[in-house]
Amino acid sequence: MAKQVVFDELGGPEVLRIEEVELGEPGPGEVLVRVDALGLNRAEALFRSGGYYYQPTLPGSRIGYEAAGEVLAVGADVTGFAVGDPVLTAGTGGMSTTGVYGDELRLPAEDLLRRPGGAEAVTGAALWLSYSTAYGALVEKGGLRPGDTVLITAASSSVGVAAIQIANHLGAIPIAVTRGAAKRERLSRLGAAHVIALDEGELLEQLAEVTGGRGAEIVFDPVAGPGLSDLARAVAPGGLLIVYGWLDPRPAPLPLNWTLRVLGYGNLQVTGDPEVRRRTWHFLDAGLRAGTLAPLIDRTFDLEEIVAAHRHLESNSQVGKIVVTVRP
């Protein structure tokens, strides 16, 4: 029997529970995977509580986008994977039916990727969604170039850390934004060229000081809400504001005299393209092997501690990725 995390009602972390299920053998086009580690994402907390862009199918909804493990068996017509291959999930399915929180998964082969860069399981579980989101938005859509300044809000998140590393990898200038100065030193060590702490002054004033009043060629934001107006004014003329989330669901006004482009970014709509996914995989593979891309693990939990892991996810105290390990 396999273990699987499900929930029967919307709510806080306490609604999550572990049940045992019979997965059976993989069918045509399917792969059976042993899970070694899970990466947690803010989207999963929103999904569990009812604030995501689609709703769970209740009762008994599954949950989770990101897992790393090893192929146990392959079904008929599967090519490209063999027993023993180290893999990770691409996060392309609907969580209610293909959520990955568990110790074994039976998934369509197209939902899997070989682990890039020789990554072990914990690194693999922390890799794909955060780094593909930052890469897809900044490079594929944003055209980030060497010398560009990129302003990264929620910079201590796993996507924020990925964006800092990708900017440095390409020779751009990452400016990290955080709510409190307590994370300043950590973000500087992670490679931020400058850190703006919002408890130390106004965003636009601090940005003007470090950019000589020019602003940022790209602003990369998962929050939206009323603060989007200031972020729009932070964009250099002709630059780009990329909004990839809605952590603040309130209306998001824009200034009337804006001279910028605005992009609402949805990662699955971009990396769902096989050619973009191929380019993303090779970018991450090269960065991991060179050592310029390296997921930061904030803390690990055991699968049996999934409720505590989600509580930590919602505490906003983490820097980097929260990973859940799965004991054999």
C-alpha positions as CSV (number, residue, x, y, z in Angstrom):
1,M,0.0,0.0,0.0
2,A,1.1,3.5,-0.8
3,K,0.8,6.6,1.5
4,Q,-1.0,9.6,0.1
5,V,-1.8,13.0,1.6
6,V,-5.4,14.2,1.0
7,F,-7.9,16.6,2.5
8,D,-11.7,16.6,2.8
9,E,-12.5,20.2,3.5
10,L,-11.0,23.6,2.9
11,G,-9.0,25.0,5.8
12,G,-5.7,25.3,7.6
13,P,-2.8,22.8,7.6
14,E,-4.7,20.7,10.1
15,V,-7.1,19.5,7.3
16,L,-4.3,17.4,5.7
17,R,-4.2,13.7,6.5
18,I,-2.4,10.6,5.3
19,E,-4.3,7.7,3.9
20,E,-3.2,4.4,2.4
21,V,-4.1,3.6,-1.2
22,E,-3.5,0.8,-3.7
23,L,-1.9,2.3,-6.7
24,G,-1.6,-0.8,-8.9
25,E,0.8,-1.3,-11.8
26,P,1.4,1.5,-14.3
27,G,-0.9,1.4,-17.3
28,P,0.0,2.4,-20.9
29,G,1.9,5.7,-20.9
30,E,2.3,5.7,-17.1
31,V,5.3,5.4,-14.7
32,L,5.4,4.3,-11.1
33,V,7.7,6.4,-9.0
34,R,9.1,6.0,-5.5
35,V,9.1,9.4,-3.9
36,D,12.1,10.4,-1.9
37,A,11.4,14.1,-1.4
38,L,8.7,16.7,-1.9
39,G,9.0,20.5,-2.5
40,L,6.4,22.7,-0.9
41,N,5.0,25.7,-2.8
42,R,2.8,28.6,-1.7
43,A,0.3,27.5,-4.4
44,E,-0.4,24.4,-2.3
45,A,-1.3,26.3,0.8
46,L,-3.7,28.5,-1.3
47,F,-5.2,25.3,-2.9
48,R,-5.7,23.7,0.5
49,S,-7.5,26.8,1.8
50,G,-9.6,27.6,-1.2
51,G,-7.6,30.7,-2.5
52,Y,-6.1,29.2,-5.6
53,Y,-7.2,29.9,-9.1
54,Y,-8.9,26.5,-9.3
55,Q,-10.7,24.7,-6.5
56,P,-10.0,21.2,-5.1
57,T,-12.4,18.3,-5.7
58,L,-13.7,17.4,-2.3
59,P,-13.7,15.1,-0.3
60,G,-10.4,13.3,-0.8
61,S,-8.5,15.8,-2.9
62,R,-4.9,15.1,-3.4
63,I,-2.3,18.0,-3.2
64,G,1.2,18.9,-4.4
65,Y,3.1,19.7,-7.5
66,E,6.7,18.9,-6.9
67,A,8.4,15.5,-6.1
68,A,11.7,13.8,-6.8
69,G,12.3,10.1,-6.7
70,E,13.2,7.0,-8.7
71,V,11.3,5.1,-11.3
72,L,10.0,1.7,-10.0
73,A,8.2,0.5,-13.1
74,V,7.1,1.7,-16.5
75,G,3.9,0.9,-18.4
76,A,3.5,0.0,-22.1
77,D,4.4,2.6,-24.7
78,V,6.7,4.5,-22.3
79,T,9.9,5.6,-23.8
80,G,12.7,7.7,-22.3
81,F,12.4,6.3,-18.8
82,A,13.6,3.0,-17.3
83,V,13.6,1.4,-13.8
84,G,16.1,3.1,-11.6
85,D,16.1,6.5,-13.4
86,P,16.2,9.5,-11.0
87,V,13.3,11.8,-11.9
88,L,11.2,14.8,-10.8
89,T,7.7,15.9,-11.5
90,A,7.0,18.8,-13.9
91,G,4.0,20.0,-12.0
92,T,1.7,19.9,-15.1
93,G,-1.3,18.1,-13.7
94,G,-4.3,19.2,-11.6
95,M,-3.6,18.7,-7.9
96,S,-6.9,17.1,-7.0
97,T,-6.2,14.0,-9.2
98,T,-2.4,14.0,-9.6
99,G,-1.2,15.7,-6.4
100,V,2.2,14.3,-5.5
101,Y,2.3,14.4,-1.7
102,G,2.9,10.7,-0.9
103,D,5.5,8.0,-1.0
104,E,4.7,6.5,-4.4
105,L,3.1,8.0,-7.5
106,R,1.6,6.6,-10.7
107,L,1.7,9.4,-13.2
108,P,1.7,9.9,-17.0
109,A,5.2,9.8,-18.3
110,E,4.8,13.3,-19.8
111,D,4.5,14.7,-16.2
112,L,8.0,13.6,-15.4
113,L,11.5,14.9,-16.2
114,R,14.9,13.3,-15.7
115,R,16.7,15.1,-12.8
116,P,19.1,17.7,-14.2
117,G,22.6,18.4,-13.1
118,G,23.0,15.1,-11.3
119,A,20.8,16.5,-8.5
120,E,20.1,14.3,-5.5
121,A,16.5,14.0,-4.3
122,V,16.2,16.9,-1.9
123,T,17.8,19.3,-4.4
124,G,15.6,17.9,-7.1
125,A,12.4,18.4,-5.1
126,A,13.4,22.1,-4.5
127,L,14.3,22.8,-8.1
128,W,11.8,22.6,-10.9
129,L,8.9,25.0,-10.1
130,S,10.9,27.7,-8.4
131,Y,13.6,27.8,-11.1
132,S,11.4,27.2,-14.1
133,T,9.1,30.1,-12.9
134,A,12.1,32.5,-12.5
135,Y,13.7,31.3,-15.8
136,G,10.4,31.4,-17.8
137,A,9.4,34.8,-16.6
138,L,12.8,36.5,-16.6
139,V,14.5,34.9,-19.6
140,E,11.8,33.4,-21.9
141,K,9.3,36.3,-21.5
142,G,11.4,39.1,-20.0
143,G,14.5,38.8,-22.2
144,L,16.8,39.5,-19.2
145,R,20.2,40.7,-20.5
146,P,23.6,41.2,-18.9
147,G,23.7,44.5,-17.1
148,D,19.9,44.7,-16.6
149,T,18.7,45.6,-13.2
150,V,15.9,43.3,-11.9
151,L,13.9,44.2,-8.8
152,I,12.8,41.0,-7.0
153,T,10.1,41.2,-4.4
154,A,9.4,38.4,-1.9
155,A,13.1,37.8,-2.5
156,S,13.5,35.3,0.4
157,S,11.0,32.9,-1.2
158,S,12.3,29.9,-3.2
159,V,11.3,31.7,-6.5
160,G,13.0,34.9,-5.2
161,V,16.2,33.0,-4.4
162,A,16.1,31.3,-7.9
163,A,15.6,34.8,-9.5
164,I,18.7,36.2,-7.7
165,Q,20.8,33.2,-8.8
166,I,19.6,33.3,-12.4
167,A,20.2,37.1,-12.7
168,N,23.8,36.6,-11.5
169,H,24.2,33.6,-13.8
170,L,23.3,35.9,-16.7
171,G,25.3,38.9,-15.6
172,A,22.3,41.0,-14.6
173,I,22.0,43.0,-11.3
174,P,19.5,41.5,-8.8
175,I,18.0,43.9,-6.2
176,A,16.2,42.0,-3.5
177,V,13.1,43.4,-1.6
178,T,12.2,42.1,1.8
179,R,9.8,43.3,4.4
180,G,12.3,43.4,7.3
181,A,16.0,44.0,7.6
182,A,16.5,40.7,9.5
183,K,16.9,39.0,6.1
184,R,19.3,41.5,4.7
185,E,22.5,39.7,5.4
186,R,21.2,36.3,4.2
187,L,20.0,37.8,0.9
188,S,23.3,39.6,0.4
189,R,25.1,36.3,0.9
190,L,22.8,34.7,-1.6
191,G,24.0,37.1,-4.2
192,A,21.7,40.1,-4.1
193,A,23.6,43.2,-5.3
194,H,21.5,45.4,-3.1
195,V,18.8,44.6,-0.5
196,I,15.8,46.9,0.1
197,A,14.2,46.4,3.5
198,L,10.7,48.0,3.6
199,D,10.9,48.6,7.3
200,E,13.9,51.0,6.6
201,G,12.2,53.4,4.2
202,E,10.1,53.8,1.1
203,L,10.7,51.4,-1.8
204,L,11.0,54.0,-4.5
205,E,13.4,56.2,-2.5
206,Q,15.7,53.2,-1.7
207,L,15.6,52.0,-5.3
208,A,16.4,55.5,-6.7
209,E,19.4,55.6,-4.4
210,V,20.9,52.3,-5.6
211,T,20.1,52.8,-9.3
212,G,20.9,56.6,-9.6
213,G,17.2,57.2,-10.2
214,R,16.9,55.0,-13.3
215,G,14.8,52.2,-11.8
216,A,14.8,48.6,-12.9
217,E,14.5,47.1,-16.4
218,I,12.5,44.3,-14.9
219,V,10.4,44.1,-11.7
220,F,9.5,40.6,-10.7
221,D,6.6,40.3,-8.2
222,P,4.3,37.6,-6.8
223,V,2.3,39.8,-4.4
224,A,0.2,42.3,-6.6
225,G,-2.4,44.2,-4.5
226,P,-2.2,47.9,-3.8
227,G,1.6,47.9,-3.7
228,L,1.7,47.2,-7.4
229,S,1.3,51.0,-8.0
230,D,4.8,51.7,-6.5
231,L,6.3,48.7,-8.3
232,A,5.0,50.1,-11.6
233,R,6.8,53.4,-10.8
234,A,9.9,51.4,-10.0
235,V,10.2,50.2,-13.7
236,A,12.6,52.1,-15.9
237,P,11.0,53.7,-19.0
238,G,10.2,51.0,-21.5
239,G,10.9,48.3,-18.9
240,L,8.7,45.3,-17.8
241,L,6.6,44.6,-14.7
242,I,6.1,40.8,-14.3
243,V,3.4,39.7,-11.9
244,Y,3.4,36.0,-11.3
245,G,1.2,35.7,-8.2
246,W,-1.5,37.3,-6.1
247,L,-0.5,36.8,-2.5
248,D,-2.4,40.1,-1.8
249,P,-5.9,39.6,-3.4
250,R,-6.9,43.3,-3.1
251,P,-7.2,45.4,-6.2
252,A,-3.9,46.2,-7.9
253,P,-3.9,49.8,-9.3
254,L,-1.5,51.1,-11.9
255,P,-0.4,54.7,-12.3
256,L,-2.1,56.7,-15.0
257,N,1.2,57.9,-16.6
258,W,2.8,54.5,-16.8
259,T,5.6,54.0,-19.4
260,L,6.1,50.3,-19.0
261,R,4.9,46.9,-20.2
262,V,3.0,44.7,-17.8
263,L,3.0,40.9,-18.0
264,G,0.8,38.5,-16.0
265,Y,2.9,35.3,-15.9
266,G,1.5,31.8,-15.5
267,N,4.3,29.2,-15.3
268,L,2.4,26.2,-16.5
269,Q,1.2,28.0,-19.6
270,V,4.9,28.7,-20.5
271,T,6.7,25.5,-19.4
272,G,3.9,23.4,-20.7
273,D,5.3,24.1,-24.1
274,P,7.6,21.1,-24.8
275,E,10.3,23.3,-26.5
276,V,10.3,25.8,-23.6
277,R,10.5,22.9,-21.2
278,R,13.5,21.5,-23.1
279,R,15.3,24.8,-23.0
280,T,14.5,25.2,-19.3
281,W,15.9,21.8,-18.5
282,H,19.1,22.5,-20.3
283,F,19.5,25.9,-18.6
284,L,19.0,24.4,-15.2
285,D,21.3,21.4,-16.0
286,A,24.1,23.8,-17.0
287,G,23.6,26.0,-14.0
288,L,23.6,23.2,-11.5
289,R,26.8,21.6,-13.1
290,A,28.5,25.0,-13.0
291,G,27.5,25.7,-9.5
292,T,25.8,29.0,-10.3
293,L,22.3,27.6,-9.6
294,A,21.8,25.8,-6.2
295,P,18.5,25.6,-4.4
296,L,18.6,26.8,-0.9
297,I,16.9,24.5,1.5
298,D,15.3,26.3,4.4
299,R,14.2,23.3,6.4
300,T,13.2,19.7,6.0
301,F,10.3,17.8,7.5
302,D,9.3,14.1,7.4
303,L,6.1,13.1,5.5
304,E,4.4,12.3,8.8
305,E,5.0,16.0,9.7
306,I,3.1,17.4,6.7
307,V,0.8,19.5,8.9
308,A,3.8,21.1,10.7
309,A,5.5,21.7,7.3
310,H,2.5,23.6,6.0
311,R,2.4,25.6,9.2
312,H,6.0,26.6,8.6
313,L,5.2,27.4,5.0
314,E,2.5,29.9,6.1
315,S,4.7,31.5,8.8
316,N,6.6,33.5,6.1
317,S,9.8,33.0,8.2
318,Q,11.6,30.8,5.7
319,V,14.4,31.7,3.3
320,G,14.4,29.3,0.4
321,K,12.6,26.0,-0.1
322,I,10.8,23.8,2.4
323,V,11.3,20.2,1.6
324,V,9.5,17.1,3.0
325,T,11.5,13.9,2.9
326,V,10.0,10.4,2.6
327,R,11.5,7.5,4.5
328,P,11.5,4.2,2.7
